[in-house]
């Protein structure tokens, strides 16, 4: 999102994202046109906390969207991962900026810890609970857009689903605005460019990506979406966004959990994260070379059984062929009111269960499945 805004505002900048971005022209990088004349002034990167990889960077501004327990094979406790984020924030130079989400308890707590260590840093909140320029107010979802207001920007909208993406848009506005200020310009002169940039953002590869459309035997729409969400919070917020955005669609999710340690540590959170789906199909766990699968105390089947405590329609299908057969039977049924628009079929996870959606799309489109290449 930041890169799409900077491209529209045309600050001299280069951006590196962790996925292929549609508005970057099918690339994971963006170089603004003004760089050709002046050379890059700003470099924006999506960084990763796993194994403290982000400590290799030397940022002047950081956007902190959330801090939660994750990567339990490296950070056994929440305090472990929080300490890593505090150390990362402390890499900021004097008068550096931390733009943090005031709606995320982990981000707020982490910012307060960092503030005690580094009171010289400029702490800038964004979100519904923020005060100041980047206070967010949610609007309605209508006409394929999510409407919202940011204090310094006024009314705006995005065309990607989910409250989390509205918060991300607010964060992108905050960072872009601060960069405009750093460039010695007046952000008020760029309001329309920022608004257009927000609308130009259409998502990225495996981020709520629409991979295809088909019709079932009743002529009803089937939209196929693939999403990389592999943490309970991401699953819950993304599916809630789909429920809001795709009104009239019955939502079927095929989920593949990623790593045994994460699944075991957050088992109850995973199990209760599918409330916005109508039907949940759970695959075997996608393991990792860094884990000993034989020592795991959790399986995909255990996750499915636990999910049945919270959801009335959960099916375990360990292998992809089985999951595809079950899903096609479901998608070929007549989706009755209130789901008369048809179906939304979502493959979700950081594993390779995107193949389930690929098989289904090919089958329902009358094509011979090639299995895909994971991209």
N, C-alpha and C positions, 0 to 999 in steps of 0.2 A: 504493500500500500504506500509506504513512504517513497519508494522508487517511482511509482506511478505519479504521485504528487510532484516529486522533484522533476520528473520528465515534463510535466505539464507547466510547472512554474519556470523551468529551464534554468535552475541554478547549476553551476558547473559541478557536476557530481557523478560518481560511479557507485553502483549498488550491486551487492552480491546477496542473492536469496538462496534458501535451502531447497528450492523447488523451481521447476520451469514455470514462469509467470506469463500468462496470456498477453498482458499489456506490455511486456518486454519484447514482444514479437517471437514468442516461443523459445525464450532463452532464460537462464537463471541470472543473467547479468543485464544491467542497463547503464549506458553511458549517455549523459545528456549532450545535446548538440553544442552547447556552449563550451564543452570541454575541448572541442577541436580547436577553438580559438585561444582559450586561456589555460588549458590543462586542468586536470581535476583539482577542485578545491576541497571537496568533501567525499569521503568514502563511507558508505553505510553498509553494514554487514549483519546478517543473522548469525548470532553466535550460539554455541552449545555449552551447557554446563557440565555435560558428562565428562568424568575424569578431569574436571577443571580445565577443559580445553579453552574456555574463554579467557583464561589468564594469560594467554599468548598475545592478546590484543592490548592496545593502549588507547582506550576511548577518551574522548572529550565530552561526549554526551552518551547516556545510556537510557534506553526505554526498558522499564521493568514491568512486564505484564502480569506476572504471577510468581509466587514461590510456593511450591507444594512438595510433599514427599514423593520422590521418584528415583529411578536408577538405584534401586535398593542394593544391587550387587556392589555398588561403589559408595553409596551414601546410606548406610543402614538405618539412620534416624533422620527425622526432619531437621534437627539441629545441625547435622552434618552438612546437608545440602544448603541450609540457610547460611551457615558459616562461609561456604564457598561463594555465595552471592554477596555477602558482606565484603569479603576480600576483593571480589571483582569490582564492587562499587568504589572501594578504597583505591583502586587504580586511577580514578579520575583525578585530574590535576586540580590545583586551587581554582575555585570558581567554575569547575566543571559542573555539568547538569545531570541530575537523576530525575527523569520523567517517569513517575511510577503510578500504578493504578490504585486509586483511593478506594476502589470497590473490592479489592482482593486483600483479605486479612493478612496473608503471608507477605505480600508486597509491602503493605503498610508497616507491619512489625519489623521487617527487614530494613526498611528505610529509616525507621526510628533508631534501630541499633547502629546503623551506619552514621546517622546524624550525630550520635554521641562521640563516635570516633573521628568524624570529619565534619565539624560544624561549618567549615569553609565552603562546602559544596552547596550548590543551589538546588534545593529539593522542590520539584514541581509536580503537584498532583494532577491527575486527570480522572474523569469518571463522574458518575452520579453523585458520589459523596465528596467530590472535590469542591474547593472554593476557588474563585478566580477565573482566569481566562479560559480554562479547559474544563469547566463544569459542563457535564453532559445531561441532556434531557431526552429521554426516548420518545419517539413518535410512533405512529401507526405503520403497519405493513400494508401497503396497497399498491396495486398496479405493478407488481414485481419489484418494488423498491421498499427499502427499510428507511423510514424518515426519522430524523433526529435533529437536535439543536446543540451546538457548541457555543459557549458564551462569547468567544472571540470571533466566531465565524458566522453565527446565525444559523438559519435553517440549511440542512444538507440532506443528502440521501446516498445510499449505496444499493447495489443490485445483487449483493451476495447475502445469503441468509444468516440469521443468528444474532442474538444480543451481543455475543462475544465479538463478532465482527464489527458491530457498531462501536464497542469499546476500543477495538483495534483501530478503527477509523479515527476515533478521538485522539488516540495516542499518535497516530500518523500526522494528524493535523498539528498536534502540539510540537512534535519534532520538526516538521517542515517549517512551522511558524518561527521556531527558535533559530533554525538555520537561516531563514530569511533575515531575521534580526542580526545574526552574526555576519551576514553579508552586507550589512549597513543599509538595508532597505526597509521600507515600511510594509509590514504584513497586510495592512488594510488595502494596499494597492493590488494585492494578489488574491483577494477573496474569491472572485469568480473563477480564476484559474484553479484554485484549490477545490472548489465545488465540482468543477468539470473533471478534475483529476480523480476525485472520489468515485464519480460515476463511470469513469474509464476503467476502473479496476474490476476485473471479472473473475478473479481467482487464480489459482495455480494448480499444477499437476498434483493429483491426489489430495487436494484440499477442497472438499465439497465439489469435486469435478464431475460435471455431467459428461459421461463417456458415451452415451448413446440413448436412442429412443426406439421404441417398438410399439406394436399393437398386440393385444391378446386376441383370442378367438371371438370375443364379444366386441371387438373394435375399440376397446378402452386403451388409454395411454398407459405405457409403462416407461418411466424415466429411470435410467440406470446411473447411479452416482457412486463414485469411489472416494473414500476419505481416509486420511492417514491417522485419524484420531486413535490413540492407544493408551490414553490415561483416562480414568473414570470421569474427571471433570470435563475433558474434551468431548468424550462420548455424550455425556448428559447435555451439555450446552449445544453441541452440534445437532443432535436429534431434536432438541426443543426448538432450535432454529428452523429445522425442516418442517416440523409440525406447524409452526406459525406461518412459514413462507409458502408451503405447498398445501394450502387448504383444499379439502376435497380429495386428497390422495391417501390411500392406505399405505402405511409404511412398513416394509419388511426389511429387516437388517440381518446381514450375515457378518458375524464378528469373529475375528481371530485374535486372541490375546497374544501379546508380545512379551516374551521372557517369563520364565517360571518364577523368578524372584519377585518381579513386579506383581504378577498375578497373586502369588501367595500373600504378599504384604498388604495388598489392597483388595483382597478377595471380596469382602462385603461391599466395598465401594463399587467394584466392577458389577457385582450381582445386582445392585440397585440402580444402575445408571441407564437402564433401557426404558424408562417409564413412558417416553414419548413415542415408542415404536408399537405397532400393533402385533407383530410377530417377530421373534428373535430366533435366529439360527446360530448356534455356537459351534465353531470348529475346534479341532485339537489346538493346543498351544504351539505357537511358533517359537521354537527354541533358539538358542544362541550358542555360538562356539565358546563364549566366555562362561557358559554354565554347564553344570553336570546334571543332565536330565534324569539320570538314574537316582539322584539324591532328592529330586523334586517331591514335594508333599502335596502337589496340586496338579490337576489335569483339566483339560477342557470339559470333560464330563462332570467333574466336581463343580466347576464353575457353572455349568448349565443347571445342575441340580440346585445349587445355591440361588441362582437367578429365579428359579420357580417360586421361591419364597416371596418375591416382589412382583412377579409378572405372570399373568395367567396363560401365556402362550409362548413357551420356550421349547425349542427342539434342539437336541444334540445331533450333529452330523459331522463326525470327525474328519472325513475325507471330502474333497471338493466335488467329486462326481456325485456323491450322495447328496450333498448340500444343493447342488444344481438341480438334481431331479426333484427334490422336495420343494425347492423354490419355484420351479416351473409349474408344478401342480398347483401351487398357491396362486401364482400370477395368472393362470389360465381360468381361474374362477371369476364369476361375475361380481365385480366389486359394487355392492349396493350402497345406497345412501347411509351415512353421510359421505361416503367415499366414491361417489359416482364419477369423479374425474379419472379414476384409475389407480395405478400403483406407483409408488416410489420404492425402488429396490436399491439398497445401500450396502456396499461392501465396505467394511470399516476395520482398520487395524494397520499395524506397521509390518505385517507379514506379507504373504503372497496370495491371500484369498481374493485379491482382485480377479484371479482366474475364474472364480465362480461367476462373477458378473460377466466376464468375457464369454464364457461358455453359454450363459443364458442369452446374452444379447445376440450372439451368432445363431443360436438355435431359434430364437423367436423372430429373427430377421431372415431366416432361411439361408444362412451362410454356414459354411463348414468352419468349425472353430480351429484356430491355429494355435491357441494356447497363450499367445501374446509374449511380450518380452519384459513385462514388469514396468515399463515406462509409461 
